[in-house]
Amino acid sequence: MTAFKPKQVVKILKKLGYFPRRQTGSHLIMHNSKKNKIIPVPIHSKNLKKGLLNRIIKEADSSEKEFISLK
């Protein structure tokens, strides 16, 4: 798995139908109204760790290959 910055993850989630709903502190809340799902994304300057990235991919009902291809 390649490293992703939070801004890249937000961009990919937008392509998957998620949109920013609100931001509380350092977490941006992404929402998909069709699936009625919410995914929090921590916003900071470092790359997201592998475990957190895998969790975001799973929450978005996506595969690792699909997520990387949208990069």
N, C-alpha and C positions, 0 to 999 in steps of 0.2 A: 504494500500500500504506500502510495506517495504521500508526502506531507501536504497539508492544506492549511492555508490561512483562513481565519474566520470570514473575511470578506469573500473569499472564493466559495466557501460553503453557502453563504447567503445567496450568492449569485446562482449557484446550482439549484438550491431550494426554490428560487424564483422560477427557474425553468421547469421544475417539477410541480408548479402550481401553488407554492407557498408564498405568502406575502407578509411583510412586517406588520404586526398588529400593535405592538408597543415595545418600549424598552425600559427596563427597570434596572438601574445601576449598570453593571457590565454585561447584562444578558439581554439579547434581542429576542423577542418572542415572535416566531414565524407561525402563521396560521393558514390552513387550507380549509376553506368553507365547504368544498364538495365532500371531502373526507372527514370533516369536522375533527381535525387533528391539530395539535399545537406542539411545536418543537422549539425549545429554548436553545439559543446559540450563544456561547460566551464570546464577547467581543474584546479582544486584546491583541497585542502586537505579535505574539508568538504563534507558532503552528499549533493546531489542535493535536492532542495526543491520540494515538491509535485507538484506544478503547472508547474514547468519547466520540471519535469520528465514526467508528463502527456502530455505536448506539444511535447516532443521528441518522445514518444510512438505514438502519433497521426501522427506526421510528417513521421514516419517510416511505416505507414500503418499497424500497429500491434495492438493487443489487450493487455490489461493489463495482462490477464492470460498468454498469449503466451510469453510476455516479461519476466514475473516472472519465467516461466518454463525454460527459456533459461539461467537463472542465474546459 
